[in-house]
Amino acid sequence: MVDIAENGRTWLLSGPGSSYALHLTEADELLHLHWGARIQLADAEELSTRALPGYWPFESPLDGREEYPVEGGPRFVRPALSVRTEERRGTEWTFASYEVEDDELRLRFTDDGIVITLHYRMRGDVVERWVTVGNEGHARVELLRADPATWTLPDREGWRLSQLHGRWAAESRLARSPLTYGEKVIGSRRGHTGHQHLPWVALDTDATEERGEVWGCALGWSGSWRIAVAQLPDARVQITGGAGYDDSGLLMLAEGESYTSPVFAGLWTDGGFGGASRAWHAYQRAYIIPDADRDRPVLFNSWEATTFDISEDQQATLARRAAAIGVELFVVDDGWFGARTSDRAGLGDWTPNPDRFPKGLKPLADYVHALGMQFGIWVEPEMVNPDSDLYRAHPDWVQYQQGRKRTELRNQLVLNLAREDVQQYLWTQLDTLLSSAPIDYVKWDFNRCFTDAGWPGEPYPQRLWVDHVRGLYALLDRLRAAHPEVAIESCSGGGGRIDLGIMSRTDEVWTSDNTDPLDRLAIQHGFSQIHPARVMSAWVTDSPNHQLNGRVSSLRFRFVSSMAGALGVGGDLSRWTEDELAEAGRWVELYKEIRPLVQRGDQFRLSPPTGGLSAVQYTLGEETVVLAWLQAQSYGEPAPALRLRGLDPTASYECRETGEVHRGAVLMHHGLHTGLKGDLDAAVIRIRRI
């Protein structure tokens, strides 16, 4: 809902529990008024009457108060918009008009042939913001930076910053630290979202998991990006972020062209970090994730069982074992195409290997369907091996710098998806592939960063950083339109491409290449700060964990760890004993029962994975399930009771594992005993309101 003052210069956006307000002064200064608890238009109008502090030789009254800082004039904060024309650099805009359509507020400004439109939309309590910049009067306009938003926080003391950091196989680690003066900058200069940071931050002063005010923002962009959190000299705090590789150039706009930024979404809540997470989850299920009301199937992926050494008969054997334990989707990973017998060859040649699949993929896909499962494959379309038919035919299609060495990481190069001929080639290859067999699922990988991101012959090669991602989005959109029945998983060596932009075009994401069930608890804890369990692919693999740390863990612990998301199995089922297969079947059956709660319910983090007992609760309607893990136990020290959340204190609840009946108030204030003991123990506890 958008309310507008009578003078048409104060705007108030409101959701169920929060409001966002801004005001245009008579000098066309766009000021931020409020982001927080729900207020009325009269409150925003009162805030608009508060005078700015006066100018000083070394400070600007706009800094820390301006809604969208541009480069130029009396401003010293990081600009959200930086443009350059033949004559000058910077912006001196004037207000042109506003309009509201379908609850979207658009504010239009002009500056000597440049048109800047700020977009606002409230979805639930999430504010979506983005910007459009158009060239309507110059031979060319260079966008050095065009961030979708700057977020301004209210005056508070003692700000604390939350962020998700990591590396390959250790993604999404939550860190909280006091915010100090100056800028804290996170981002990616790698061409993709990156394993090192998720494009999300949250700020608070005294919040706990379930209480206190939290402000957060998340960027919907799958390429290079940057978020800068600044505590200014007067202690005010602003967050500016958007797409782009540094500030060396985003795009060059010819006359008549425009650029629309990705969405930068913001959320306020007074429900603590848990309330913020549940609001983010609900927003993504409602507005971002395709078919979010459709639960993800239990999958089996063949990678850890077979790596590159695959054949049709071998995959069929694994499929039979997978079907027997209740798997619903069978995925053939790397090695099915071209000359792909190792990671040194074949990328780019997306046709089945004739020695391994002499009649293509259709016979295996038909066999998998006959077993009652869906069929999926692995692809890495944005990459090419030098040892491939594609590279031999089109060596100029990769990103490279003229006269420089072409860096090969994982024996592969990055295709320049900003080129229309590359997009068309990939469309033809993938459309033909998906039409050649009944394929239900595609695992879309991206296994190296940009390094030599050049484009010889292109007048403005910097645009590669943005247009590669836009080419990826266009290709995914086209494939989804042509093959709406095919689900797509976003993968980038694990969690290297997870953001709201890619999630709006895919059905789930591969959270991490690290499938160790204990390591995954911390990764999944961080992931849940912003993203819902519905999209979090999590596999049960072999013990000892031969790919990473050699840790030994029970099938129970591995399954309960993976049941916290979209359950998958990635172990070598040909080596599992009959007892293990039977136990796995029981866990899969249990997961299918609780799956609606995990994938669509409200999530409560009962205890973080810090070394002892940790647990996550999911509630949907009258049903609740708790997944609990005991990492280690000291002698004579029982595991503490878990205090549940989100229950009706006046209702009674039956524990389906024990038959015991508990009052909601008792479960929330005194807790539930899990019965866990020893090291690496785990439990699933189902509770039903009666």
C-alpha positions in Angstrom: 0.0 0.0 0.0 1.3 3.5 -0.9 0.0 6.6 0.8 0.8 10.1 -0.7 0.6 13.4 1.0 -1.6 16.1 -0.5 1.4 18.1 -1.7 2.6 15.0 -3.6 6.1 15.2 -2.0 5.8 12.6 0.9 5.3 8.9 0.2 4.6 6.1 2.7 4.7 2.4 1.8 3.3 0.1 4.4 3.1 -3.7 4.9 1.4 -5.7 7.6 3.8 -4.7 10.3 6.2 -2.1 8.9 6.4 1.2 7.0 8.9 3.0 4.7 8.7 6.7 4.1 10.5 9.3 2.0 10.1 13.0 1.3 11.1 15.4 -1.5 12.1 18.9 -0.4 11.4 22.1 -2.3 15.1 22.0 -3.4 14.4 18.5 -5.0 16.4 16.8 -2.2 15.1 13.3 -1.7 15.3 12.5 2.0 14.8 9.3 3.9 12.2 9.6 6.7 11.5 6.2 8.2 12.1 2.5 7.9 10.7 0.5 10.8 7.5 -0.1 12.7 4.2 0.7 10.9 3.3 4.4 11.0 0.6 6.7 9.6 0.9 9.2 6.8 0.5 12.0 9.4 3.6 10.7 11.2 5.6 10.7 8.0 4.5 14.3 7.3 5.6 15.4 10.8 9.0 13.8 10.1 9.2 15.7 6.8 9.1 19.0 8.7 12.3 18.4 10.6 14.9 20.7 9.3 18.3 19.4 8.0 21.4 20.5 9.9 23.3 23.4 8.4 26.1 23.1 5.9 29.7 23.1 7.2 32.9 23.3 5.1 33.8 19.7 5.8 30.4 18.0 6.2 27.1 17.8 4.2 23.6 17.7 5.8 22.5 15.3 3.1 25.0 12.6 4.1 23.3 9.9 6.0 19.8 11.4 5.3 19.5 11.3 1.5 17.4 8.5 0.1 19.6 7.9 -3.0 22.9 9.6 -3.0 24.3 10.5 -6.4 27.8 11.5 -7.4 28.2 15.3 -7.5 27.3 18.3 -5.4 27.8 18.6 -1.6 27.9 14.9 -0.9 30.8 12.9 0.6 29.2 9.4 1.1 29.6 6.6 -1.3 27.3 7.4 -4.3 24.7 4.9 -5.5 24.7 6.5 -8.9 27.8 7.5 -10.9 27.5 8.5 -14.5 29.8 10.1 -17.1 29.0 11.8 -20.4 31.2 13.4 -23.0 30.9 16.7 -21.2 31.0 15.9 -17.5 30.8 13.4 -14.7 28.2 13.3 -11.9 24.5 14.1 -11.5 22.6 17.2 -10.8 19.0 16.0 -11.1 15.6 17.7 -10.8 12.3 16.0 -9.9 10.0 15.3 -12.9 7.1 13.2 -11.7 5.8 10.3 -9.7 3.3 7.6 -10.4 1.8 4.6 -8.5 0.8 1.6 -10.5 -0.1 -1.9 -9.0 1.4 -0.8 -5.7 4.7 0.2 -7.3 5.9 3.7 -6.6 8.0 5.3 -9.3 9.9 8.6 -8.8 11.3 10.1 -12.0 14.2 12.6 -12.1 16.0 14.2 -15.1 19.5 15.6 -15.6 20.3 17.0 -19.0 19.1 14.1 -21.1 19.5 11.4 -18.4 16.4 10.0 -16.9 16.6 8.3 -13.5 13.6 6.4 -12.1 13.6 5.0 -8.6 11.2 2.1 -8.1 9.7 1.0 -4.8 7.3 -2.0 -4.1 6.2 -3.5 -0.8 5.7 -7.2 -0.7 4.6 -8.3 2.7 7.0 -6.4 5.0 9.8 -6.6 2.4 10.6 -3.4 0.5 11.9 -4.0 -3.1 13.9 -1.2 -4.6 15.6 -0.9 -8.0 16.6 1.9 -10.4 16.3 2.5 -14.1 18.7 4.9 -15.9 17.9 6.0 -19.5 19.9 8.0 -22.0 17.5 10.3 -23.8 19.9 13.0 -25.1 23.5 12.0 -25.4 25.6 10.1 -28.0 26.6 7.9 -25.1 26.3 7.8 -21.3 28.7 5.7 -19.3 27.3 4.1 -16.1 30.2 3.7 -13.7 27.8 2.7 -11.0 24.0 2.3 -10.8 23.1 0.7 -7.5 19.4 -0.2 -6.9 19.3 1.4 -3.4 20.9 3.0 -0.4 19.3 2.0 2.9 19.3 4.4 5.7 19.0 3.2 9.3 17.5 5.2 12.2 19.6 6.9 14.9 20.8 4.2 17.3 23.8 3.4 19.4 25.8 0.2 19.4 25.1 -1.2 15.9 26.0 -4.8 15.3 26.6 -6.2 11.8 25.6 -9.8 10.7 27.0 -11.3 7.5 27.6 -14.7 5.9 31.1 -15.4 4.9 33.1 -18.5 3.9 35.0 -20.3 1.2 34.5 -23.4 -1.0 33.2 -26.3 1.2 32.7 -23.9 4.1 30.1 -21.5 2.9 27.4 -19.5 4.7 29.2 -19.1 8.0 27.4 -16.6 10.2 29.5 -13.8 11.8 28.3 -11.0 14.0 30.5 -8.1 15.1 30.2 -4.5 16.3 29.9 -1.9 13.5 32.8 0.6 13.7 33.3 3.9 12.0 34.1 3.8 8.3 33.0 1.3 5.7 32.7 -2.5 5.9 32.6 -3.8 2.3 31.7 -7.3 1.2 31.1 -8.6 -2.3 32.5 -10.6 -5.2 34.9 -9.7 -8.0 34.7 -13.2 -9.4 31.9 -12.9 -12.0 29.4 -14.9 -9.9 27.9 -14.5 -6.4 30.8 -16.3 -4.8 31.5 -18.8 -2.0 33.0 -16.0 0.1 30.0 -13.9 0.9 26.2 -14.2 0.4 24.8 -10.8 -0.7 22.9 -10.2 2.5 23.6 -8.2 5.7 21.6 -7.5 8.8 22.0 -4.9 11.5 20.7 -4.7 15.1 21.6 -3.1 18.4 20.3 -5.6 21.0 18.3 -8.3 19.1 18.2 -12.0 20.2 16.9 -14.9 18.2 13.3 -14.1 18.9 13.2 -10.5 20.2 14.4 -7.1 19.1 14.6 -4.9 16.0 16.5 -6.2 13.0 17.1 -4.4 9.6 18.3 -6.6 6.8 18.8 -6.3 3.0 19.5 -8.8 0.2 20.6 -8.3 -3.3 19.1 -10.2 -6.2 22.1 -10.5 -8.6 24.2 -13.5 -9.7 27.4 -11.8 -10.9 30.0 -9.5 -9.3 28.5 -7.3 -6.6 29.3 -5.1 -3.7 27.5 -4.1 -0.4 29.1 -1.3 1.6 27.9 -0.7 5.2 29.1 2.7 6.4 29.0 4.3 9.8 29.4 8.0 9.1 31.2 10.5 11.2 28.0 11.6 12.9 27.3 7.9 13.7 24.5 7.5 11.1 24.5 4.3 9.2 23.8 3.7 5.5 24.0 0.5 3.3 24.7 0.9 -0.4 25.0 -2.0 -2.8 24.4 -3.3 -6.3 25.8 -5.1 -9.3 29.2 -4.5 -11.0 32.9 -5.2 -10.9 34.4 -2.4 -8.8 33.5 1.1 -10.1 35.5 1.0 -13.3 32.4 0.9 -15.6 29.1 -0.9 -15.7 27.6 -0.3 -19.1 27.7 2.2 -22.0 24.3 3.5 -23.0 23.7 4.7 -26.5 21.0 7.3 -27.0 17.6 5.6 -26.5 19.1 2.8 -24.3 18.4 2.2 -20.6 19.6 0.0 -17.8 17.5 -1.5 -15.1 19.3 -2.6 -12.0 18.6 -5.8 -10.0 16.4 -5.6 -7.0 17.9 -4.8 -3.6 15.3 -5.9 -1.0 15.0 -4.7 2.6 13.2 -6.0 5.6 12.5 -4.7 9.1 11.1 -6.7 12.0 10.9 -6.5 15.7 10.9 -10.3 16.0 14.6 -10.8 16.3 16.8 -12.8 14.0 14.4 -15.7 13.9 11.5 -13.4 13.0 13.6 -11.8 10.2 14.5 -15.2 8.8 10.8 -16.4 8.8 9.8 -13.2 7.0 12.6 -13.6 4.4 11.5 -17.3 3.9 7.8 -16.3 3.5 8.8 -13.6 1.0 10.8 -15.9 -1.2 8.2 -18.7 -1.1 5.5 -16.2 -2.1 7.4 -14.0 -4.7 10.8 -15.4 -5.7 10.9 -19.2 -5.9 9.1 -20.8 -8.8 6.4 -23.3 -7.9 7.2 -22.9 -4.2 4.1 -24.7 -3.1 5.3 -27.8 -4.8 7.6 -29.8 -2.5 11.0 -30.9 -3.8 11.4 -34.6 -4.4 14.0 -36.9 -2.7 16.8 -37.3 -5.2 19.8 -39.5 -5.8 22.9 -38.1 -7.5 25.5 -40.4 -8.9 28.6 -38.2 -8.6 30.2 -39.6 -5.4 29.3 -43.2 -6.4 30.8 -43.1 -9.9 32.6 -39.8 -10.6 33.5 -39.8 -14.3 33.5 -43.6 -14.7 29.9 -44.1 -15.8 27.9 -46.3 -18.1 24.3 -46.9 -18.9 24.2 -50.3 -17.1 26.0 -49.0 -14.1 23.6 -46.1 -13.7 20.6 -48.5 -14.1 21.9 -50.6 -11.3 22.2 -47.5 -9.0 18.7 -46.5 -10.1 17.2 -49.8 -9.0 18.8 -49.4 -5.6 17.7 -45.8 -5.3 14.1 -46.6 -6.2 14.1 -49.4 -3.6 14.8 -46.9 -0.8 12.1 -44.5 -2.0 14.1 -42.0 -4.1 11.8 -39.9 -6.4 14.4 -38.3 -8.7 17.5 -40.0 -10.2 20.3 -37.6 -11.4 23.2 -38.6 -13.6 26.0 -36.3 -12.8 29.2 -35.4 -14.8 30.6 -37.8 -17.4 27.6 -38.6 -19.7 28.5 -36.4 -22.7 31.2 -35.8 -25.3 34.7 -37.0 -24.5 34.1 -36.5 -20.8 36.2 -39.2 -19.1 37.9 -36.7 -16.8 37.7 -32.9 -16.1 40.1 -32.3 -19.0 37.8 -32.7 -21.9 34.2 -32.5 -23.3 32.7 -29.3 -21.7 30.8 -27.6 -24.4 29.9 -30.7 -26.4 26.4 -31.4 -25.0 25.6 -34.7 -26.7 25.7 -38.1 -25.1 28.9 -40.1 -25.2 28.2 -42.8 -27.8 30.4 -45.4 -26.0 28.6 -44.9 -22.7 25.1 -44.2 -24.0 25.0 -45.6 -27.6 21.3 -44.8 -28.0 21.4 -41.5 -26.2 19.9 -40.8 -22.8 16.3 -41.8 -23.6 16.7 -45.6 -22.8 18.0 -44.8 -19.3 15.5 -42.0 -18.8 12.7 -44.4 -19.8 14.0 -47.1 -17.4 14.2 -44.6 -14.5 10.7 -43.5 -15.2 9.5 -47.2 -15.3 11.0 -47.5 -11.8 8.7 -44.7 -10.6 11.3 -41.9 -10.5 12.0 -38.7 -12.4 15.2 -38.4 -14.4 17.8 -35.6 -14.2 21.2 -34.8 -15.6 24.2 -32.5 -14.8 25.4 -29.7 -17.2 27.9 -26.9 -17.0 26.8 -24.7 -20.0 28.9 -21.6 -19.3 32.2 -23.5 -19.5 34.3 -25.1 -22.1 37.4 -27.4 -22.1 40.1 -26.5 -24.6 39.9 -30.1 -25.5 36.4 -30.0 -27.0 34.8 -29.7 -30.4 33.3 -26.4 -29.4 36.6 -24.7 -28.5 38.3 -26.0 -31.6 35.5 -24.5 -33.7 35.1 -21.2 -31.7 38.2 -20.3 -29.6 37.1 -16.7 -29.7 33.9 -17.5 -27.8 35.6 -17.6 -24.4 36.5 -14.7 -22.2 40.1 -13.7 -22.8 42.5 -10.7 -23.1 44.2 -10.3 -26.4 47.9 -11.2 -26.2 47.6 -12.6 -22.6 47.7 -16.2 -21.3 44.3 -17.8 -21.1 44.0 -19.0 -17.5 42.7 -22.5 -17.2 41.1 -23.3 -13.8 39.9 -26.9 -13.5 41.1 -27.3 -17.1 38.4 -25.1 -18.4 37.6 -21.6 -19.7 34.6 -19.4 -19.3 32.3 -18.9 -22.4 31.4 -15.2 -23.0 27.6 -15.5 -22.5 27.3 -11.8 -23.2 27.7 -12.7 -26.9 24.4 -13.4 -28.7 26.0 -16.2 -30.8 27.1 -18.0 -27.6 23.6 -17.7 -26.1 22.1 -19.0 -29.3 24.5 -22.0 -29.4 23.7 -22.9 -25.9 20.0 -22.5 -26.4 20.1 -24.9 -29.4 22.2 -27.5 -27.6 20.2 -27.5 -24.4 16.8 -27.3 -26.1 17.8 -30.2 -28.3 19.0 -32.2 -25.3 15.9 -31.6 -23.3 13.7 -32.5 -26.3 15.7 -35.8 -26.9 14.7 -37.6 -23.8 12.2 -37.3 -20.9 14.4 -35.2 -18.7 12.8 -33.8 -15.6 15.7 -32.0 -13.9 18.9 -30.2 -14.7 21.8 -29.6 -12.2 23.4 -26.4 -13.7 27.0 -26.1 -12.5 29.5 -23.3 -12.7 33.0 -24.5 -11.5 35.4 -21.6 -11.8 35.5 -17.8 -11.4 36.1 -15.2 -14.1 39.9 -14.4 -14.5 40.7 -13.1 -18.0 37.4 -11.3 -18.5 38.2 -9.7 -21.8 36.3 -9.3 -25.0 38.6 -8.4 -27.9 36.9 -6.3 -30.5 34.1 -5.1 -28.3 34.2 -1.3 -27.9 33.2 -1.4 -24.3 34.4 -4.8 -23.0 33.6 -3.9 -19.3 29.9 -4.7 -20.1 30.8 -8.4 -20.1 30.5 -8.5 -16.3 26.9 -7.4 -16.4 25.8 -8.8 -19.8 27.1 -12.3 -19.0 24.7 -12.5 -16.2 21.9 -11.0 -18.2 22.7 -13.6 -20.9 22.5 -16.4 -18.3 19.1 -15.1 -17.1 17.8 -14.8 -20.6 18.9 -18.4 -21.4 17.3 -19.8 -18.2 14.1 -17.9 -18.8 13.9 -19.2 -22.4 14.5 -22.7 -21.4 11.9 -22.6 -18.6 9.4 -21.2 -21.0 10.1 -23.9 -23.5 10.3 -26.8 -21.0 8.2 -25.7 -18.0 8.2 -29.3 -16.6 12.0 -29.3 -16.1 13.2 -28.3 -12.7 16.6 -26.6 -12.5 19.1 -26.6 -9.6 21.7 -23.8 -9.3 25.1 -25.1 -8.5 28.5 -23.5 -8.5 31.0 -25.9 -6.9 28.5 -25.8 -4.0 27.3 -22.5 -2.8 29.1 -20.2 -5.3 25.9 -18.8 -6.9 23.1 -18.4 -4.3 21.2 -15.1 -4.4 17.6 -13.9 -5.0 18.3 -13.4 -8.7 19.3 -17.0 -9.5 16.6 -18.3 -7.1 13.9 -16.6 -9.1 14.8 -18.8 -12.0 15.7 -22.1 -10.4 13.9 -24.6 -8.1 16.7 -25.3 -5.6 20.3 -24.6 -4.9 23.3 -26.8 -4.1 24.3 -25.5 -0.7 27.9 -26.8 -0.5 30.2 -29.5 -1.9 30.8 -30.3 1.7 28.4 -33.2 2.5 29.9 -34.0 5.9 26.8 -34.1 8.2 28.5 -32.2 11.1 30.1 -29.5 9.0 26.8 -29.0 7.3 25.0 -28.0 10.5 26.9 -24.7 10.6 26.5 -24.1 6.8 22.8 -24.8 7.0 22.4 -22.6 10.1 23.9 -19.6 8.2 22.0 -20.4 5.1 18.7 -20.3 7.0 19.3 -16.7 8.1 18.1 -15.6 4.7 16.9 -18.6 2.6 14.3 -21.2 3.3 14.8 -25.0 3.7 12.7 -25.5 0.5 15.6 -24.6 -1.7 18.5 -26.1 0.3 19.6 -29.3 -1.3 21.3 -31.6 1.3 22.7 -35.0 0.6 23.4 -38.1 2.6 26.8 -39.5 1.5 29.1 -42.2 2.6 31.0 -42.8 5.9 33.9 -42.3 6.3 33.5 -39.0 4.4 36.2 -39.9 1.8 35.9 -36.6 -0.2 36.7 -34.3 2.7 37.7 -35.1 6.3 37.3 -38.8 6.7 34.8 -38.4 9.6 32.8 -41.4 10.6 29.1 -40.9 11.4 26.0 -43.0 11.7 23.4 -43.2 9.0 21.0 -41.7 11.6 23.1 -38.6 12.0 23.7 -38.2 8.3 20.0 -38.5 7.4 18.7 -36.2 10.2 21.3 -33.6 9.2 20.1 -33.7 5.5 16.4 -33.8 6.4 16.7 -30.1 7.4 16.4 -29.2 3.7 15.5 -30.8 0.4 16.7 -34.4 1.1 19.1 -36.1 -1.3 21.2 -39.2 -1.3 24.7 -39.1 -2.8 26.4 -42.2 -1.5 27.5 -45.3 -3.4 24.4 -47.4 -2.9 26.1 -50.3 -4.6 28.3 -50.6 -1.5 25.6 -50.2 1.1 24.6 -53.3 3.0 21.1 -54.6 3.0 20.7 -53.4 6.6 21.9 -49.9 5.6 19.5 -49.8 2.6 16.6 -50.9 4.8 17.4 -48.2 7.3 17.8 -45.6 4.6 14.3 -46.6 3.3 12.8 -45.9 6.7 14.5 -42.5 6.9 13.3 -41.6 3.4 9.7 -42.6 4.3 9.9 -40.5 7.5 11.2 -37.5 5.5 8.3 -37.7 3.1 6.0 -37.5 6.0 7.6 -34.4 7.5 8.6 -32.8 4.2 5.6 -30.3 4.0 6.7 -29.0 7.4 10.4 -28.7 6.5 9.8 -27.2 3.1 6.8 -25.0 3.7 6.6 -24.5 7.5 7.8 -21.7 9.8 11.4 -22.4 10.9 12.7 -21.8 14.4 16.4 -22.2 15.3 16.1 -23.6 18.8 19.9 -23.9 19.4 22.9 -23.0 17.2 25.5 -25.7 16.2 28.2 -24.5 18.6 29.5 -27.9 19.8 26.8 -29.4 22.0 23.0 -29.8 21.4 21.6 -28.0 18.4 18.1 -28.2 16.9 15.7 -26.7 14.4 11.9 -26.7 14.6 9.4 -26.5 11.7 5.7 -25.8 12.3 2.9 -25.9 9.8 -0.7 -25.8 10.9 -1.2 -28.3 13.8 2.0 -30.2 13.1 5.5 -29.6 14.4 8.8 -31.5 13.9 12.1 -31.0 15.7 15.4 -32.1 14.2 18.0 -32.4 17.0 21.7 -33.2 16.9 24.1 -33.8 19.8 27.6 -33.2 18.6 29.4 -34.4 21.7 28.6 -35.1 25.3 30.7 -34.8 28.5 30.6 -37.6 31.1 27.7 -37.2 33.5 26.2 -34.2 31.6 22.8 -34.9 30.1 21.7 -33.0 27.0 19.6 -29.9 28.0 15.9 -29.7 27.2 14.9 -27.9 24.1 12.5 -25.0 24.6 10.1 -25.0 21.6 8.6 -21.9 20.0 5.6 -20.9 18.1 3.1 -23.1 19.9 -0.2 -22.3 21.6 0.6 -22.2 25.3 -3.0 -23.1 26.2 -3.1 -26.2 23.9 -2.0 -29.8 24.4 0.5 -31.5 22.2 1.2 -35.2 21.7 4.7 -36.4 21.0 4.3 -39.1 18.3 7.6 -40.8 19.2 6.7 -41.4 22.9 2.9 -40.9 23.1 3.4 -38.4 25.9 1.1 -35.3 26.0 2.5 -31.9 27.0 1.0 -28.5 27.4 2.3 -25.9 25.0 3.4 -23.6 27.8 5.5 -26.4 29.3 7.2 -27.2 26.0 8.0 -23.5 25.4 9.1 -22.6 28.9 10.5 -25.8 30.3 11.4 -27.7 27.2 11.4 -31.1 25.6 14.0 -33.8 26.4 15.4 -35.4 23.3 17.0 -38.5 24.9 20.2 -37.9 22.9 23.5 -39.1 24.3 27.0 -39.7 23.3 28.7 -38.3 20.2 27.1 -37.5 16.9 23.6 -38.6 17.9 20.4 -37.3 16.3 16.7 -37.5 16.5 13.5 -36.5 14.7 10.6 -35.6 17.1 7.1 -35.2 15.8 4.5 -33.2 17.8 0.8 -32.8 17.0 -1.7 -30.5 18.6 -4.6 -32.3 20.0 
